[in-house]
Amino acid sequence: MRIDFDGVTPVPRMLLLSEFQLHSDFHVELERPVFVAAGDRVSYKGGAVVVTRSTGERHRYLVGDSYWICR
């Protein structure tokens, strides 16, 4: 599944987020997996994932590791 981490686009369904590719060549792994509910908005800021709930409540989750993928 492709997710836009732009902080504006809502997630289409509930998912467990543990790692992702921010760009086609940048991989990110979270310290702990996070459940993201349908309708939440996700952004990547300052080495953390920020989840904004539909109520406006924000949660920040730290990145455990990130690295560039060399092809």
Phi and psi in degrees as GROMACS dihedral restraints (atoms count N, CA, C in turn):
[ dihedral_restraints ]
;  ai    aj    ak    al  type     phi  dphi    fc
    3     4     5     6     1   -99.4    20    10
    4     5     6     7     1   130.2    20    10
    6     7     8     9     1  -120.6    20    10
    7     8     9    10     1   135.0    20    10
    9    10    11    12     1   -87.6    20    10
   10    11    12    13     1   119.3    20    10
   12    13    14    15     1   -93.0    20    10
   13    14    15    16     1    56.9    20    10
   15    16    17    18     1  -103.9    20    10
   16    17    18    19     1    -2.9    20    10
   18    19    20    21     1    76.2    20    10
   19    20    21    22     1    -0.2    20    10
   21    22    23    24     1  -116.5    20    10
   22    23    24    25     1   -43.0    20    10
   24    25    26    27     1   -76.2    20    10
   25    26    27    28     1   122.4    20    10
   27    28    29    30     1   -73.1    20    10
   28    29    30    31     1   148.1    20    10
   30    31    32    33     1   -71.7    20    10
   31    32    33    34     1   133.0    20    10
   33    34    35    36     1   -72.6    20    10
   34    35    36    37     1   -23.7    20    10
   36    37    38    39     1  -156.2    20    10
   37    38    39    40     1   165.4    20    10
   39    40    41    42     1   -64.4    20    10
   40    41    42    43     1   139.9    20    10
   42    43    44    45     1  -151.4    20    10
   43    44    45    46     1   160.2    20    10
   45    46    47    48     1  -101.7    20    10
   46    47    48    49     1   118.5    20    10
   48    49    50    51     1  -106.6    20    10
   49    50    51    52     1   120.8    20    10
   51    52    53    54     1  -128.6    20    10
   52    53    54    55     1   -30.9    20    10
   54    55    56    57     1  -154.6    20    10
   55    56    57    58     1   156.5    20    10
   57    58    59    60     1  -163.4    20    10
   58    59    60    61     1   165.2    20    10
   60    61    62    63     1  -103.7    20    10
   61    62    63    64     1   118.8    20    10
   63    64    65    66     1   -73.5    20    10
   64    65    66    67     1   -42.0    20    10
   66    67    68    69     1  -127.1    20    10
   67    68    69    70     1   176.4    20    10
   69    70    71    72     1   -65.1    20    10
   70    71    72    73     1   -14.6    20    10
   72    73    74    75     1  -128.3    20    10
   73    74    75    76     1    20.0    20    10
   75    76    77    78     1  -133.7    20    10
   76    77    78    79     1   116.1    20    10
   78    79    80    81     1  -103.8    20    10
   79    80    81    82     1   138.4    20    10
   81    82    83    84     1  -128.9    20    10
   82    83    84    85     1   134.1    20    10
   84    85    86    87     1  -121.2    20    10
   85    86    87    88     1   130.5    20    10
   87    88    89    90     1   -80.0    20    10
   88    89    90    91     1   156.3    20    10
   90    91    92    93     1   -61.8    20    10
   91    92    93    94     1   -42.7    20    10
   93    94    95    96     1  -137.3    20    10
   94    95    96    97     1   146.5    20    10
   96    97    98    99     1   -61.9    20    10
   97    98    99   100     1   151.9    20    10
   99   100   101   102     1  -130.5    20    10
  100   101   102   103     1   132.6    20    10
  102   103   104   105     1   -82.5    20    10
  103   104   105   106     1   127.9    20    10
  105   106   107   108     1  -114.4    20    10
  106   107   108   109     1   123.9    20    10
  108   109   110   111     1   -84.2    20    10
  109   110   111   112     1   156.3    20    10
  111   112   113   114     1   -58.2    20    10
  112   113   114   115     1   133.0    20    10
  114   115   116   117     1    95.9    20    10
  115   116   117   118     1   -15.5    20    10
  117   118   119   120     1   -67.8    20    10
  118   119   120   121     1   151.8    20    10
  120   121   122   123     1  -112.2    20    10
  121   122   123   124     1   137.0    20    10
  123   124   125   126     1  -119.8    20    10
  124   125   126   127     1   136.8    20    10
  126   127   128   129     1  -138.1    20    10
  127   128   129   130     1   159.3    20    10
  129   130   131   132     1  -117.0    20    10
  130   131   132   133     1   112.7    20    10
  132   133   134   135     1  -137.7    20    10
  133   134   135   136     1   128.3    20    10
  135   136   137   138     1    53.8    20    10
  136   137   138   139     1    42.6    20    10
  138   139   140   141     1    76.6    20    10
  139   140   141   142     1    20.1    20    10
  141   142   143   144     1  -144.3    20    10
  142   143   144   145     1   156.6    20    10
  144   145   146   147     1   -97.4    20    10
  145   146   147   148     1   128.3    20    10
  147   148   149   150     1  -110.4    20    10
  148   149   150   151     1   121.9    20    10
  150   151   152   153     1  -106.1    20    10
  151   152   153   154     1   123.1    20    10
  153   154   155   156     1  -107.1    20    10
  154   155   156   157     1   117.6    20    10
  156   157   158   159     1   -75.4    20    10
  157   158   159   160     1   165.6    20    10
  159   160   161   162     1   -63.5    20    10
  160   161   162   163     1   -20.9    20    10
  162   163   164   165     1   -80.5    20    10
  163   164   165   166     1    -8.9    20    10
  165   166   167   168     1    96.9    20    10
  166   167   168   169     1    -9.9    20    10
  168   169   170   171     1   -66.3    20    10
  169   170   171   172     1   136.8    20    10
  171   172   173   174     1  -115.2    20    10
  172   173   174   175     1   141.8    20    10
  174   175   176   177     1  -129.0    20    10
  175   176   177   178     1   137.1    20    10
  177   178   179   180     1  -114.0    20    10
  178   179   180   181     1   129.8    20    10
  180   181   182   183     1  -122.4    20    10
  181   182   183   184     1   126.4    20    10
  183   184   185   186     1   -76.2    20    10
  184   185   186   187     1   149.1    20    10
  186   187   188   189     1   -87.0    20    10
  187   188   189   190     1   133.6    20    10
  189   190   191   192     1   -83.9    20    10
  190   191   192   193     1   -36.8    20    10
  192   193   194   195     1  -157.6    20    10
  193   194   195   196     1   147.4    20    10
  195   196   197   198     1  -150.5    20    10
  196   197   198   199     1   147.5    20    10
  198   199   200   201     1  -160.2    20    10
  199   200   201   202     1   155.2    20    10
  201   202   203   204     1   -81.0    20    10
  202   203   204   205     1   141.1    20    10
  204   205   206   207     1   -97.1    20    10
  205   206   207   208     1   118.9    20    10
  207   208   209   210     1   -93.8    20    10
  208   209   210   211     1   126.1    20    10
